[in-house]
Amino acid sequence: MNRRSRLLHTAASLSLIFSLGFSLECLADPPSGIQPLESLPHDRALLTGEPIHTLLTAADQERFLNELEKQPPDWNQLHDPPGEELGTRLFDFNRQRDALREEHPLMRQRVAFWWSGVLGEYREAHRGFSVVMGPEFTQTTWGLVRFKPLQLPHEMVAVPSADRLPTLRDRRVEGEPVEIGILFTGTLIPWESIIYAFSHDGEKQGLIMPVVQVDGVRYFFRPLSD
């Protein structure tokens, strides 16, 4: 790969980190995003069934990364030194890790993770609310973990039970935000399953982003207790 191609590929990989519009024709059709708004069960094991890996806490994510990746990167060695091409070290490191995990059994197993959500406008046709969403960031010993879901539903609507609907409508009319948790399930994509990068918060913190093809969506009332 020549220098120009490498830079273009690097730029494309890094832009993927913060883009929510990414889609590929080879991915499966997205799941339905019109789902009930549920209460969280007291037993977290009831959220999903086996063999789904529930990556909901820092401890969950660290165990998963330890099994899949073996050891965290040396983030200090991935910064661009003066005079070196932008993103070269990250590009090379990501490609090496992609190759190492290619045949790992975890690549074929489903995972579950949280994103944050807020109820939006009321949708009379579904007797539910549109969902405004954003990623969850989890501080781990590996770095900051932020999942990226691919193939999001075309329409995301959280439908509460009939007895809760009037109260939620009143809260929305009064301008009170109603926070929810969005539980995504799916599998890591095979060609670029985890992206290592640096956050844009001014501190250049190590960022780990598992890229998941979504096959299911569920909505839960906050708080997201473990």
C-alpha positions as CSV (number, residue, x, y, z in Angstrom):
1,M,0.0,0.0,0.0
2,N,1.5,3.4,-1.0
3,R,1.7,6.4,1.3
4,R,-1.3,8.2,-0.2
5,S,-3.5,5.0,0.1
6,R,-2.4,4.4,3.6
7,L,-3.2,8.0,4.7
8,L,-6.6,7.8,3.0
9,H,-7.3,4.5,4.7
10,T,-6.2,5.9,8.1
11,A,-8.4,8.9,7.7
12,A,-11.4,6.7,6.8
13,S,-10.8,4.5,9.8
14,L,-10.5,7.4,12.2
15,S,-13.6,9.2,10.8
16,L,-15.5,5.9,11.4
17,I,-15.0,6.4,15.1
18,F,-17.3,9.4,15.4
19,S,-19.7,8.8,12.5
20,L,-23.1,7.3,13.2
21,G,-24.2,7.1,9.5
22,F,-21.9,4.2,8.5
23,S,-23.5,1.4,6.6
24,L,-22.5,-1.3,4.2
25,E,-24.7,-3.2,1.7
26,C,-23.2,-6.5,2.8
27,L,-24.6,-6.1,6.3
28,A,-27.9,-7.7,7.2
29,D,-31.2,-5.7,7.4
30,P,-31.5,-3.7,10.6
31,P,-33.7,-5.0,13.4
32,S,-37.0,-3.4,14.4
33,G,-36.5,-0.3,16.6
34,I,-40.1,-0.2,17.7
35,Q,-40.0,-2.0,21.1
36,P,-41.6,-1.9,24.5
37,L,-40.2,0.4,27.2
38,E,-39.4,-2.1,30.0
39,S,-38.4,-2.0,33.7
40,L,-35.0,-3.3,34.5
41,P,-35.0,-6.8,36.1
42,H,-33.3,-7.1,39.5
43,D,-31.3,-10.0,38.2
44,R,-29.1,-8.8,35.4
45,A,-28.8,-12.3,34.0
46,L,-32.5,-11.9,33.0
47,L,-31.6,-9.1,30.6
48,T,-30.3,-11.5,27.9
49,G,-30.0,-15.2,27.5
50,E,-26.9,-17.3,26.8
51,P,-24.6,-17.3,25.0
52,I,-24.7,-13.5,24.9
53,H,-21.8,-11.7,26.6
54,T,-23.3,-8.9,28.6
55,L,-20.7,-6.1,28.4
56,L,-22.5,-3.7,30.6
57,T,-19.8,-2.8,33.2
58,A,-16.1,-2.0,33.3
59,A,-15.4,-5.4,34.8
60,D,-17.5,-7.1,32.0
61,Q,-15.6,-5.2,29.3
62,E,-12.2,-5.9,30.8
63,R,-12.8,-9.6,31.0
64,F,-13.9,-9.6,27.4
65,L,-10.9,-7.7,26.2
66,N,-8.5,-9.8,28.2
67,E,-9.9,-13.0,26.5
68,L,-10.1,-11.5,23.0
69,E,-7.0,-9.2,22.9
70,K,-4.8,-10.7,25.7
71,Q,-3.2,-7.4,26.7
72,P,-3.9,-3.7,26.3
73,P,-1.9,-1.5,24.0
74,D,1.0,0.7,25.2
75,W,-0.8,3.9,24.5
76,N,2.4,6.0,24.9
77,Q,3.9,4.1,21.9
78,L,0.9,4.9,19.7
79,H,1.2,8.7,19.7
80,D,2.6,10.2,16.6
81,P,6.1,11.5,17.2
82,P,7.2,14.8,15.5
83,G,7.8,14.3,11.8
84,E,5.9,11.0,11.5
85,E,2.8,10.6,9.3
86,L,-0.5,11.3,11.1
87,G,-2.1,8.1,12.4
88,T,0.6,5.8,11.1
89,R,1.2,4.0,14.4
90,L,-2.5,3.6,15.2
91,F,-3.1,2.4,11.6
92,D,-0.4,-0.3,11.9
93,F,-1.5,-1.4,15.4
94,N,-5.2,-1.7,14.4
95,R,-4.3,-3.8,11.4
96,Q,-2.1,-6.1,13.5
97,R,-4.8,-6.6,16.1
98,D,-7.4,-7.2,13.4
99,A,-5.3,-10.1,12.0
100,L,-4.7,-11.6,15.4
101,R,-8.3,-11.8,16.4
102,E,-9.6,-12.9,13.1
103,E,-10.3,-16.6,14.0
104,H,-11.1,-16.0,17.7
105,P,-14.3,-17.8,18.9
106,L,-15.5,-14.6,20.5
107,M,-15.9,-13.1,17.0
108,R,-18.8,-15.4,16.4
109,Q,-20.6,-14.8,19.7
110,R,-23.2,-12.2,20.4
111,V,-22.6,-9.3,22.8
112,A,-24.9,-6.8,24.6
113,F,-24.0,-3.3,25.6
114,W,-25.7,0.0,26.7
115,W,-26.2,3.2,25.0
116,S,-28.0,6.2,26.6
117,G,-31.3,7.5,25.4
118,V,-33.9,10.2,26.1
119,L,-37.6,10.1,25.1
120,G,-38.4,12.4,22.2
121,E,-41.7,13.4,20.6
122,Y,-44.8,11.3,21.0
123,R,-45.7,9.1,18.1
124,E,-49.5,8.5,18.1
125,A,-49.3,5.7,15.5
126,H,-47.2,3.6,17.9
127,R,-48.5,5.1,21.2
128,G,-44.8,5.5,22.1
129,F,-41.9,8.0,21.9
130,S,-39.1,8.5,19.5
131,V,-35.7,7.9,21.0
132,V,-32.8,10.4,21.0
133,M,-29.7,8.4,21.7
134,G,-25.9,8.7,22.3
135,P,-23.0,6.5,23.3
136,E,-22.0,5.4,26.8
137,F,-18.4,5.8,27.8
138,T,-16.9,3.4,30.3
139,Q,-13.6,4.0,32.0
140,T,-11.6,0.7,32.2
141,T,-8.0,-0.2,33.0
142,W,-7.6,-0.7,29.2
143,G,-8.8,2.8,28.3
144,L,-12.1,4.5,27.6
145,V,-14.5,2.0,26.0
146,R,-17.2,3.2,23.6
147,F,-19.3,0.8,21.6
148,K,-20.3,1.6,18.0
149,P,-23.4,0.0,16.7
150,L,-23.8,-0.6,13.0
151,Q,-27.1,-1.1,11.1
152,L,-29.3,0.8,13.5
153,P,-33.0,0.5,13.0
154,H,-34.6,2.9,10.6
155,E,-37.1,4.1,13.3
156,M,-36.5,3.9,17.0
157,V,-39.7,4.2,19.2
158,A,-40.0,3.2,22.9
159,V,-43.6,2.0,23.7
160,P,-44.5,2.2,27.4
161,S,-47.3,0.2,29.0
162,A,-50.7,1.7,28.8
163,D,-50.7,2.6,32.6
164,R,-47.4,4.5,32.3
165,L,-48.2,6.3,29.1
166,P,-50.2,9.3,30.6
167,T,-47.5,10.1,33.1
168,L,-44.8,10.0,30.6
169,R,-46.7,12.2,28.2
170,D,-47.3,14.8,31.0
171,R,-43.6,14.8,31.8
172,R,-42.7,15.4,28.2
173,V,-45.3,18.2,27.9
174,E,-43.7,19.9,31.0
175,G,-40.3,19.6,29.3
176,E,-38.9,17.1,31.8
177,P,-36.3,14.8,30.2
178,V,-37.0,11.1,30.6
179,E,-33.8,9.2,30.4
180,I,-33.7,5.5,29.3
181,G,-31.2,2.8,28.6
182,I,-30.9,1.2,25.2
183,L,-29.6,-2.3,25.2
184,F,-28.1,-3.3,21.9
185,T,-27.2,-6.9,21.0
186,G,-25.1,-8.1,18.0
187,T,-21.8,-9.5,16.9
188,L,-18.4,-7.8,16.2
189,I,-17.9,-7.1,12.5
190,P,-15.2,-9.3,11.1
191,W,-13.1,-6.8,9.1
192,E,-12.5,-4.1,11.7
193,S,-14.0,-5.4,15.0
194,I,-12.2,-3.1,17.5
195,I,-10.8,0.3,16.7
196,Y,-8.1,1.8,18.9
197,A,-7.8,5.5,18.8
198,F,-7.4,8.6,21.0
199,S,-10.3,10.6,22.4
200,H,-10.8,14.2,21.3
201,D,-11.3,15.6,24.9
202,G,-7.9,17.4,24.8
203,E,-6.2,14.8,27.0
204,K,-5.5,12.3,24.2
205,Q,-6.9,9.4,26.3
206,G,-6.8,5.9,24.9
207,L,-10.2,5.0,23.3
208,I,-11.3,1.4,22.5
209,M,-14.3,1.1,20.3
210,P,-15.8,-2.4,19.6
211,V,-17.8,-2.2,16.3
212,V,-21.0,-4.3,16.5
213,Q,-23.5,-5.2,13.9
214,V,-26.8,-4.8,15.7
215,D,-29.4,-7.6,15.6
216,G,-31.6,-6.5,18.5
217,V,-32.7,-3.5,20.5
218,R,-34.5,-3.1,23.8
219,Y,-35.4,-0.1,25.9
220,F,-35.3,0.2,29.7
221,F,-36.2,2.8,32.3
222,R,-33.3,4.3,34.1
223,P,-31.3,4.0,36.4
224,L,-29.1,1.4,34.9
225,S,-28.3,-0.5,38.1
226,D,-25.7,-3.3,37.9
